[in-house]
Every structure is written in C-alpha cells, then in structure tokens.
Amino acid sequence: MKRLLSCAALIVAASLGLNAQKPMNAPKGGKQISDELIGIFFEDISSSADGGLYAELIQNGSFEYSPAERDGWGAGTAWKQVRPGHSLGTMQVRMDQPLNANNPTYMRLHTERAKEYYDYKGWKGYGLENAGFDGISVKAGEKYDFSMFLRNIGDAKQVRVVLAEPQEGWPPRDPKLLAEATFDVSATSWKKYEAVLTADTTSTKATLQILVLTTGDLDIDQVSLMPQDTYKGHGLRKDLAQALADLHPKFMRFPGGCVVHGGGDGFWDTYRWKTTIGPKEQRKGLKNTWGYHQSMGLGYYEYFQFCEDLGMEPLPILPCGVSCQGTNGGWGMYPTQAQDACPMEDMEEWANEALDLIEWANGDPATNKWAKMRADAGHPKPFGLKYLGLGNEEKISPEFEERFKYIYNKVREKYPDIVIVGTAGPGSHPGNADLENGWKLADELGMPIIDEHYYEPNKYFLSSRQYDYYPHDRKTKVYLGEYAAKDKKLIDALAEGLYLLHVERNGDIVAMTSYAPLFAKKTNTNWNPDLIYFDNERPYLTCSYYVQQLFGQSSGQYYYGDCVKIEDPDVAPRWDNLPKEQESGFLQGQSVVLNVKTRKLYVKLVNASDKEKEFDINLSRFPIKKTAVKTVLTGNANDENNYEAQPIVPKTETIKAQKKFDIELNPYTMVMLEYSL
C-alpha cells in the first residue's frame, strides 16, 4: 500500500513539475548578462507575410489591390476571367453597399451564358481564377478551408468552386480536377459560404476557379483558401514558423521596421494596430512600404499568438506621430530631410494607440473594451505584454523628441511596469548625430532600452567591438534591433558570430539583438541579404541562420571570460571608420555562458581566419557531466547557402566531456560545446 502511495505521489509531483531540475548557483567569476540576447525581427518585407508566413493561398482575395500600391495594379490583380464551355459574362468592380467599409471593393459577376455550347462537353460556367502567389501548392490528402462572401442579385444561383491544375497543350484541355464544392446561393445580402476542399493530387501550380453556373448577377468578396495544417493551428505556414522556432528566439519585434511609420507616402499608410484585429473581413488592408499590399490577415492578434506559441516576449513597435525621413525620396535630399510631424493637438490619438494596446494585450475583458475584443477573438487570458517600442529609426529631430516624450510620459504615468524601447535613429555608429541625440534623449528620460541599427560589410563586424567602449554604469540598455553583414557567405556569418561573442561579453549593456531582415521570398526580394529565403515549397536557411541558431540555443545568465585562452589570435583588418581610440578586433573569439535555469554550460568558439587555431579550455570550476554535445559549422570562406545548394549546415556529435583540454579549430569554423551540469 505504501508503495502504491509513493508511486501516486511521484505521478502527482511529476504533473506539478516538482521533479524538474532545480536552478543552480553560479560559480564565482561570472558576470551577469541578459538571457534574452537573441530574438527575431519580423517585418513584412519581401513578401514575408502574404505569400509567406501567413498561410493564406489566395492573392488579393478582398479585391483591394490598387494603383496607389503599385503601378498597374487594380481590383482584378491576381485574378483572371474564365469562361469554360464557351460561357459568357462580364465582371465589374463595385464599391457601393460593401461587405465592410474597411474593405469596400468587391466584384460583381454578370453571367450571360453558362451552359455548354453545342456539343462541348467540358467544364462550364463564367467566373474568376486565382493562381495565388506564384501558383497554389497543395498536397494529396491535405484539407483546405475555403470561404467566400456572396450576395445574390436576382434569382438563385449555383456556384462551383474548383481546385485544379492547368493542363498544357493544344487544343486546350480541361484542367486536372483536384477538389471541388458546389453552393446554392439564394441570400440577397452578404453571406459567408464555406467548404473543406481535400486535394486528391499533389500540385505546385494549382489554381482556384469560382464558376457561376446560372445566369444573372452575383457579388463576391473576401475569397480565402487556408490549409488546415498550419503551425499549431493558428494560420501560419508550418515550415517557415518551424524555422523560426528552431532559432530559439526569446522575443519577437513586429511589425517593423519602416512598415511602422509608413515610409513612402505620408501618414495615411502608417501602420495602425487597431485595424489589424477582429474578423479578417473587417480588417483594413494597407499599402506596404516595400511596394505591395498588406491584407492584415497576419495582424496583431496573430503576432501575439505566435509569440505565445514560441514562448517569446512580444515587442510591438508603434509610430510616434512622425513620418519616416525617407518619405518620397527624402533620403536623397540629406541633410534636408522629408520628415513630417503631426500637430501636437493630435498627439492624444497617437498616445492612445499605445495605452489602448497595453489594455488590449494585458487588460481584464470584464472591465475594458479593448481587452474584451481580445477575449472575443479567442484569448480571454492576458498576453502579458512586457515590452513596448516607440518609434523606428526616425531622425532624432526636435519634432520627434517632442512627440516621443509626449507618448513616453503618458505610458510611464499609467503603466510604469512596461519596459519602453526607444530609438537611436538610422545608422547607429559612433559620431553619428542621430545616435548622439538619441542617447541624450535616453539619458534625459532614463529610458530603459534604446534601439540601435546598422548594416555594414563583414569587415566592420570582424573588427569593431564598439560595446567594449560603452559605459557600464548607464541606466539605459542597448537593443541591437537591426544588423547584418552585407552578404550571405560563410565569412559574413562568422563575422556576425564574432560580433555576437563580443555582445555576450557585454551582455550587461546589450539586452537584446535581432538580425534583419528575417524573410525574403525568391520571387519578390526587396533587400539582401536576409536570414531565411523561401519559395512556396520550402525555406532556404543561410549561413547566418545557423550562427543565429547556435547563439539562440545557448542563452544564459552568466558570462565567464577567463575559461578559454586563444593562442596568438590574428588581428582583424581594421574597419576604416572606427574611432581612433578603438583597437581592431581579432579573427578568433570565444564565449562561455552558463544557464543556471536549465543547468547547461555553453562554450562557443569562432575562427574566421584561413589557418588552424588552438583554443585552450579550462572548465574546472563547473561540475560538468561525462558527455558533451559538439556542434561544428565549417566550410570555405565564400561558401553560401542558396536555392541551388546548401553546403553549410551544422554537424552535431556526442563526445566525452573534459574539464581541461585543447581544441584545434579549422579555418572558417564555429564550434559550440554544450555541457549538462
């Protein structure tokens, strides 16, 4: 009986997490650092959202594309007229009596003839076809949720929805049928029609056809085709979401980037979070800074939900009533900038954007209307928002400072526990006026964190060690929110790795980092390099991705700088613009980080030179267990992962653990050793 009780007690203890490994005490000699150093920065650039992470397969399903977003675009972009069986009809763009004022454009289909013509025995009906984003990819046996809003004008209509693969050759042939559904439409007001389409064949070039089989007029809007198999069932493309999960990020910054404050056309296309929540058909699409349309199917609710799914802290960035200084070519007019600022009497609206967001994320649905909207969307529990970013690399002008202070003080007064992340402007290098002015503002306000950005050739990251020269007694911490070497070869990734080793060494100053940009689609790339490239079938992981992954896997709270000695490290080529008082860095680097919560010890070593280098390691102060996991990333300096080949991938093996040993690193190599304690 006692044995049974003991077993029962063990089961209960396990269910309560009582048998989980207890945190350990850190051995002497360690410096406390941030354990949130590695995060991700998501911006809808290079089709990262629609046609990318957001799993929607239909392009322009709301018919809201317009010439204001891209020359030549319109409501019919990504759609084409289809008339199988010699059917006849016309389509008309309408905006009167829309489904929703936020998405006023819809299409009226007038079907004049829908039957087979003479002895034609193929498909029939008049309607529309959509090929998604460079073709619709479907898999045999997979289920896809189809929906559309229809309004019947006149007699009852029959509508056939077909998922098909076009067939080549002459004479024209019917498409290959993959899945279909038929609807009887009698509603004379807008009504949602839904079906589950199960593909019977795998295809990478499928299309969706919507065919009206009876004559008369029919209105259509908000067409959607979503795979049921999405990441944790939350509407995100599974392979791309998993690639992010495998980075082990501690936070996610969103939605930008320049997307935050518009950037091309003034305030009208500024990202406003309130128009991205609620039912998809009620969200307001927006011109994207990078020259295309944002459907907002991936909105603030989905961002917060994804953060929860990956255990990341959400870091939303809000505009401050000041436009990008690059508006309408403003960058080319430097030092005269095109930065606009809204009147101060309008700033209450911008401040309320921040206050209402905090209530939406953290508030009680019983007492707050914004929190109730979160609960109504399916998340009654608060998201637990901790960080809030204000502004994105705006020029630190007097107009910006005045408006930033206005919002900052409003948030601090009402929500003192929210950690505000400010901005250091574009180009955060020593001597840059915006950097200096941003830091003056941070010191004046006692700002918790300031966001620095810079993109440079690998030579900068090989030689600069700028955080070695930052004062350690400053109240404001650094968020390195955007950075990357300007190429995607192995040597660029190793340069970034060396730089991150120096960031870890200064992890009491630098609180967070995120490589940028995150995603780029093969057929619509606005920026190079990027961390992850992708097409409709798979992600392509760069060398830099694997360096980020190793650092993401090895987070901890304590840094030990005296456990590794490098024999005769090679001096890195000096970056021309380094301040004279800063010495150049080295082509070899090391870091030893302890995670007391997981009882893991990580040793990271980088050799970015063209010859072998010896690292002497002494881990005597740590109670390491008998085995360790060794991960090696190596290759030729100019190797890169691309759409044709992926030569650079980490290789992992289990080895015997030693407390004191030497290790030879091959040229252009990064090694991580993981120990259990």
N, C-alpha and C positions, 0 to 999 in steps of 0.2 A: 504494500500500500504506500509506504514511504517512497519507494522507487517511482511509482506512478505519479505521486505528487511532485517529486523532483523533476520528472520529465515534463509534467504540465507547467511547472514553474519556469523551466527553461524555454518552453514554447512561448509562454506569455512574455518572458524577458526579451526573447528574440523579436517578437512582434512589436515591442515597445522600443526597440533599438538599444536595450540595456547591455547587449553583448558587443556593441560597436566599439571599435578601437578608441581608447581614450587619447585625447591630445597629450603630447609630451612636453616636457620642459626643454627649452632650447639650451644647448651647451654654451658656455661662455665664448666670447669673441665674435658673436654675430651682431649684425646691425639690423634693426627692424626696418622692413620695407613694405611697400604696398603689395598685397596679394591679388590686386585687380589690374595688373600691368597690361595684360593682353586682352583686348576686346576687338570688336568689329565695327566698322562704319558702313552703314547701308545708305546709299543714295541711288535714286532712280536715274542712273546714267547708263548709256549703252544698253538700253532695254533691260535693265536689271529687274524691273517689276513686271509690267505687262509684257508677256512673251518670255519671261524669265522666272524669277522666284514665285510670282503669283501664278497659280496653275491654270488659270483660265485659258481655254484653247481658241476662243473666237476673238478676232481682232475687230475693234470698232463695233462691238455688239450693241452699243447705245446710239450709233449713228451721229456721234458728236464731233468727229474729226472736222477740222475747218482750215481754211487758208491762213487764218491767224496763227496756226501752229506750224504749218509747212506749206510753202507754195505748191499749188496744185491739188491740195487736199480738199475734201468735202465730205458730206454725209455719206456718200457712196463709196468712199475709200475702203479698200479691202473687200468690197462686195462686187459681184458682177451679176448681171441679169442672165437667167437661164430659161430656155423655152423648149424643153424636150417634146418630141412628138409634134413639132410644128405648132405648139401652143402660142398664143398671142397675148400681149398685155403691155402695160406701161407701169413705171414706178415714179412716185412723186415725193419730194422732200416736203414734210409738213412740220409746223411748229404750233398750230392752233390746238387748243384743248389737249395739251401734252399729258403724258403719264405723270410727270413731276416737273415742277418749274426749274429744278436744278439741272435737269436733262431734257430740255424742251424739244429736241429734234427727234423725229421718228419718220418712218417710211410708210407711204400708202401704196399698196399693190392693187392695181386695176387689172383683173383677168378678163380678157375678151373671149378667148377660146382656150379650153383646157383639155379637149378630148384628142384622141389620136386622129391624125389627118389621113384620110383614105385608108390604105392598108398598112400604115405604120404601126407596128406592134411594140415599140419600145416604151420608154417612160413617157409620162405626160405631165402637164401642169405648168403653170407660169410662176416664176418666183426668183429667189436670190440664192447665190452660192458664196460661201466664205471659206478661204483656204487657211485661215488662222494666221499664225506668224511663221511664214516660210513653210507652209504645209502643216497639217494637223497630224501628230504622231499618236497612234493608238496601238494597243496590244491585244492580241487574241484572248478572249475570255475576260478582259477587264471591263468594268462597268463605268459608264459616263453619265453624269446627271445633266440632262438637257432641260432648259427652260426658256420661255419667251413670253412676252406680254402681247396679247392680240385684242383688237377691237373690231367687231363685225359691223360693216356699214351696209345694211340691207338684209338680204336673205342669208340663211345659214350657209356656212362654208365648211368644206373639208380640206384639211391641210395635211400634207405628207412631209415628214422630216426624214431625211436620208443622210446617213454617214456612208460615204462612198469613196472609191479610189478611181480617179480618171484613167481611161484606157487610151493608149496611143494608137496611131494608125489611121488608114483611110480605106474605106469610108468610115466616118465617125461611128464609134460604138458606144453603147450604154456604159456608164461607169460600173465598176465592180461593187456590188452591194455589200456593205459591211454590217450595217444595222439600220433599222427604221422604226418609225412610230407614226401613227395617224391620229389626228384630232378632229373632232366635230366642234366647230366654233359657232356658237349662237349668241354669245354675250355681246351686247351693244355698247357696253362700257369696258374699260380696260380690265383684263383678267389674265392672271398668270396660268400658263399651261406647262405641264412638266411631264417628263418621261425619263426612264432609265434606258440608255442605249448600250447594248453589250456587243462589242466588236467580235466578229467571228474569224477575223484575219488580222494579223499584224501589218500595219502600214505606216510609212513615214511621210506619205504625201496625200493623206486623205483630205476630203473636203466635206463641208456640211451644206446640204441643199434644203431649202424650205420651199415647197411647191404647193401652190393653191390649185386644187383640183376642180373647183367650181367657179363659175363666172361671178363677177361683181367686184366690190371694193373691200379691202381688208387692211387695217392699220397694224403695224408691227413695231416693237421696240424691245430693248433690253434682252437680246439673244445671248444665251450663255451655254457653254459646254464645259463641264468641270469633271476631271477624273475623280472617282470616289476614293481612289488610293492616293491620298495626299499625306503630307508629314503630320502624323498624329491626328489626322482627320480634320486639320484646320486650314485647308485650302492652299497650302504651299507645295511647290514641286518637290517631290521627295528626295531626289538625288542632290539637288542644289542645297536644300535645307540640311541634309545629312553632311554635306561637305563643310558647312558652317559649324554644325555640331561637333565635327571631328577636330575643329580648331580649339575646342575647349575655351571659348571666349567667356570672359567674366562680365561683359557688358555689351550693349549694342547702342551706338549712336544713330539716330534717324531723325527726320527723313533726308537730311543733307547737312552740309554741302550748300552749294549755290541754289539748289532747289528751294531752300528755306525762304529766301527773300526774293524769289523771282530771279531776276538777273538780266533779262533781255528787254523787258517792255514796261517796267514800272510796277506800281503797287497792285494792279489788277490781277496779275498772275502770281502774287505772293501765296505761298502755301498756308492755308488756314485749316487747322486740325479739325475744327467743328464740322466742316463739310466732308470729312472722310470717315465719319462714323454713322451708325444706323444702317437700315436695309440698303443693299447695294444699289437698288434702283433710285434711291433718294440722295445718293452722294453726288457731289458736283465735280465733274471732270475738269481738268486744268491743263493749260499749255505747260509743257515741261521746258525748263531752262535749256535743256540739251536738244530741243528741236523736234519734239514729238508730243503725243497726248498721254496724259496720265488718267486712267479710268477711276482711280482711287478704290478699285477693288481690294488692293492692298493699302489699307488705311491704318489709322491709329489703333483701332481695336486689334487688328491682325498683328501689328508691330508689338504691342504689349503682350499679346497672347504668345507670340513666338519667343519673346524674352522669357516668359514663364516656362515655356516648353523646354528651353535650353538652360534654364537656371541662370540667366543673365540679368544684370541690372539694366532696366531701360534708361536711356539717356536721350530724351526728346530735346530737339533744338527748336526754339521759337524765334520768329523775327522780332525786331525791336523798333519798328516804325521807321526804319531807314533802309533804303534800297541798296542793292549792290552798286559799288562804284564803277563796275564794268558795264552798267546799263547802256544799251545801244552803242556799243563800241567805246565806252568810256575809258577802257584800259589803254587804248591807243592815244588818248589825249593826256596821258600822265605828264606833268604833275597835276594838271587841271582834271578833276575827276567829275563823273556824271552822277555822283551820289545825291539822291533826293531824300528829303526828310518830311514826314507828315507834320502838320501843325500840332503844336503842343496841346491845343484844346482837344485833339482827337486821341491823345495818348491813353485816356481811360480805357478805350476799346482794346488797345494793344495790351495793356496791363491785365485786363480781364481775361484775355486769351490765356495768360499764364495762370491766373488764380483759378479759373474755371477748369483748366486742365488738371490741376492738382486735385480739385474736388472730384472730377470725373474718375481719376485714377485711384484716389485714396478715400473718397468720401463715403458716407452712410446713405444707402439708397432710400432709407426711410425719411431722411431729412434734407436731401439735396437733389435737385432736379438732374444735375449732370451725373451724379452717382447712380441715379435711377436709370438713366439711359444705358450706363454700363451694365447694370443688372438686367435690364430688359434685353440686352444683346446676348445674355447668357453667362455673365460673370458677376454674380452678386458679391463675391468676396473681393475686397480691395486688391489692386495690383501691387501696392506697396512701393510707390514711386519714391525714390531717394534723391536722384539727381535731376536737375533741370538746366539745360543750356540756354543762354540768351545771346542771340546773335551768331553769325557765321562769317568770320574773317572780313568784317566790314572795315573800311578805313576808319581809324580812330580819330575822327573829326570832332570839333566841338558839338556839332549837331548830334552825332552818335552818342557822345558822352552824356549829354543832357537827357536823351531819351532812354539810354541804358539805365542811368541812375534812377529815373522815374519808375521803371518796371522793377528794377532790383530792390529798391526800398519798399515798394508795395508788397513784393513777395516775402522779403525778410520780415516785415512787420507782421504779416498774417501767418506765415509758415516758417518760423525760424529754423526748423529742423531740416528743411530742404537745402541740399547742397547745390549752390548755384555755380555753373561753369560759364565763365566769361570768354572773351575772345581777345587775341593779341594781334588781330588784323592779318592781312595777307603777307606771307614771307617773313617768318619769324627767325631772322638771323641777327646776331649782334650788330649794332649800328643802324638797324632798320628803324625809321622814325615811328612807324605804327607799333612795332614791338615795344619800343621805349615808352610810348604814350599809353599802350595797353597795360604795361606793368605799373606805370604811375597811377593809373585808374584803379588797378587791382590793389595796390598798396594803400591808396586813399580809402577804399571801401572795405578793406580787409577781406577781399574776395576769396572764397575757399579754393577755387581752381581756375586756372586760365588756360585757354586752348591755343596751342601753337601749331602752325602748319609750315611745311617746306618739302619741296620736291627738288632733288639735286642728282647730278651724276654720281656713280658709285665712289668716285674719288673723295667726295665730301664725307660719305659715311665711313669710308676707310680711315680717314684722318681726323675728322672733327670729334672732339669729346667735350662738347660745349657744356654739358651739365656738370662736369667736374669743376666748372668755374662759377656755378650758380651758388649764391649764399645759402647755407643750410638752415639758417635761423629765420628764413622768410615764412610768413604765415601762409601765403598763397602757394599751392602746389601746381605742378605742371600737368596738363593733359596734352600729350603729343597726338593731336586728333587726326592729322593727315600728314603722311610722309611716304616716300618711296624713292629708291634709286631709279633713275630714268631709263632702265632697260630691264629685261627679264632673264638675263643669263645667270648661270650659277655664281659667277663672281659678284653680281649685283646682290643676289640673295645673301651671300656670305658677308658682303659689306654691311648689309642691314643686320645680319646676325651679330657682327662685331659691335655695331652701334647699340643694339639691344643689350649686349653684355654690359656696356657702359651705362645704359639706362638702369639695368638691375643694380649695378654698383651704386647708383644714385636714386635708388627706389624710395628713399626718404624724401626726395624732392619731386620726382616724377611719379605721379599717382596712377596714370593710365596712358595707354598708347593704342592706336589703331591704324593699320596700314590702309592706304586708299589709292585708287578706288577698289571696291571689293569685287564687282562682277563686270563682265563685258560679253555681249553676245557676238558671235562670229560675224553675223550679217549686219550688225549695227553698232560699231565700236566708235565711241566719241573720244576715247582717251586711251593712251598707252603709256606705261604698262598697267596691268590690272592683276589682282591676286588670283582670280578664277575666271577663265574663259569658258564659254559653253555654247553648244548648239541645242537643237531640240532633243537630242538623244542622250547627251552626257556632259558632265563638266570636264574641263581640262585644267589640271592643277599645276601651277607654276612652281619653279624652284623656290620662290619667295613664300609660296603657300606652305611648303614643308618646313621652312625655317620658322614661320609663324606658329605652325602646329607644335613644333618642339618646345618653343617658349610657352605656348598655351598649356601644354601638358605639364609643365614644370613650375607652376606658380608656387609661391611660398611666402612666409612672413619674415624670414631671416636670411641675410646675406653674409657669407663668410669669404673674406677677401684674401686670406692667408693660407688657404689649403692647397693651392696649386702654384707651382713655380714654372715659368716658361724659360727654357734655355735659349739665351741670345735671341730675343724677339726681333723681328725685322721692322724697321721704321716704315710707316706707310708714306706714299707720295703725298706731299703737302697740298692741301686744298688752298688755292690761290687767295681766297678771300678770308681765310682765317685771321682773326686778330693776332697781332704780333706777339702778344704775351702768351698765346696758347701754343703749346707744343703740339707737334703732329702725333697722331695715334700710331698703333702698331698693327701689323698684319696678322698677329696672333692675339687671342684673347681667351679669358676663362671666367667662369662664374660658378659658385657653389651656393645653392639655395635650399633651405630647409622648410618643409611644410609641416608644422607641428600638429595640424589638424588631421592630416592623413598619415603622419609618421613616415614621410618619404623624403629622401635626400636626393638632390639632382646636381650632377656635375656636367656643365656644358663647356665644350672646348671648340675653338674655331681656328683653323689655319687657312688664311686667304692668300698664302704665298705659293710660289712654284717649286718649293722644296720641302722635304720632310722636316718636321719639328718635334722636339721632345718636350713633353709636359710631365713634371714631377708632382705626384699627388700624395697628400698625407691626410687621411680621414680618421686619424687615431682618436679624435675626441667624440666620434659618433659610434653608437652601438649597432653597427650595420649587421645584417643577417648574412647567410652563407652565399647567396647568389645575388646577382645584379642583372639588369636588363641593359644591353648596349645597343644604341641606335646610331647608325652611320649614314650620313648624307655626303656623297662624294661624286666627283666626275671631273671633266675638263672645264677650264675656266669659262669657255664660251659656249658650253652646252646649255640648251634651254629646252623646256617642255613646250610643245606646240600641238597644233591639230594633227600633224603628221607623225610625231614621235614623242614619247615620254621617257627619255633616258634617265632622268634624275628622280629617283624615288628612294625613300629611306629603307634601310635593311636592318632588321632587328634580330638579336640573338640573346640567349641567356648565358651568362658567363659566371665563373667563380668570383666572388667578391673578395677584394683585398683592401687592407687599410692603408698600406704604403706601397706604391708601385710607380713605375714609369710607363708612359704610353707614347708611341710614335704616331703622329698624325700625318697621313699622306698629304700631298699638295691639294689645295682646294677641297677641304674636308671640314665637316662639322660632326662632332660626336657628342652624344648625350648618354650619361650613365645614370641609371635610376636604382636607388637602394631602398629597401624596406628597413625600418628601424623598430 
